Amino acid sequence: MIAVTVAYPIEGRWIPPTPGVRVVRTPVGVRAPEGIDLVAGRENLSLLLATGFCGGLRTGLRIGSLVLADVVRHRGKEILVSSEILAATRDALASKGHEVHVGACECIEDVADPQRKRELAASGALSVDMESGPLAAWAVSRGVPFLSLRVVLDPVDVDLPFQTEGSIMAPVFRHPIAAIRVGRSAVRAGRALGRALGDLLPELRRES
């Protein structure tokens, strides 16, 4: 079975049901593996696919751009993604007309503001998120193949009005216009991700 992880419901809203694939909701950030532990205890996982939204770290990345990690950087460590899985994923997406950007993913523990994103971009990274690192480490420790395919929600110079702690509604009341814009961006990005996974998951399932 392939497990596809998302941290927020909207990230998985447009992922189509696929035989042999289970969408798993995880906690945000470093606690993300807690969401997959229970599933792994009952199922034989052939692949762990971390997906959802991310921040773009290059000016060419826009809302809805697909990013595929070839290496995940987390807490000073680098976790390489299988070149075979990367090639199969890239080919499958390209064959369906999807443009995908491949590069390093920086995993941090808080939402990155534009200044932080520019600092991470200076290291050569392509994207930033909060779950790929812990999930990649979990997969390596259990010998489960790992893949991180995400979609850009906030380009490098865009500041999200949200934080990882506290109520998700508080920023909505403090920054209503920004929250509306983020909501629209989330729908746009979520649909792009859903289309890509709808084309990719049957291919990955056949190969697993």
C-alpha positions, 0 to 999 in steps of 0.5 A: 500500500502507498501512504500519502500524507497531508497535514491539513484537510484542504491539502488532500481535498482534491486527491482522487481515490486510488486503489491501493493508496491511502491518504493519511492525515498527520499532525503538523511539523515534527509530530507528523510521523505520529499520523503514519505510525498507526497505519504502518502497524496495520499495513505493509507500506510500499511507499510513503509519499509526503505531500501538501503545501510548501513555500517556494524558494526560487523566483520562478516558482509560483502558486501551484508549481509542483516541487519534487525533493531529491534531498530532504534537509532536516536538523542538520542531516540530509536524506537522499531520495531514491534516484529510481523513484525520482526518475519514475515520478518525474517521467510519469508527471511529464508524460501527463503534461505536468511541469515539475521542479526538482531540488532540495527541500528544507524542513523547518519547524515554523512557518517561514516569512519572506526573509527566512525563505530568502536565507534558505534559498541562499543554501540552494534549496528549492522549497521549504515545508514542516513535515517532509523531514520528520516523515523522511527520517521515519521512512529511513528508520523503517526501510520504507521508500520515501518521496516528497511531492508538494505544491507551492502555496507561498512563493518566496516573497509572500508572507503567510499570516498563519503560525503553527501554534494556537488557533488557526482562526486567530490570524483570520480575524487579525488579517481577514484580507490576507486570509481570503487571499491565502484561501484562494491560493490554497484552492488553486494549489490544492487543485493543481496537486490533486490533478498531478496526484491523480495522474501519478498515483496509478503509475506508482501503484503499478510499479510498487 
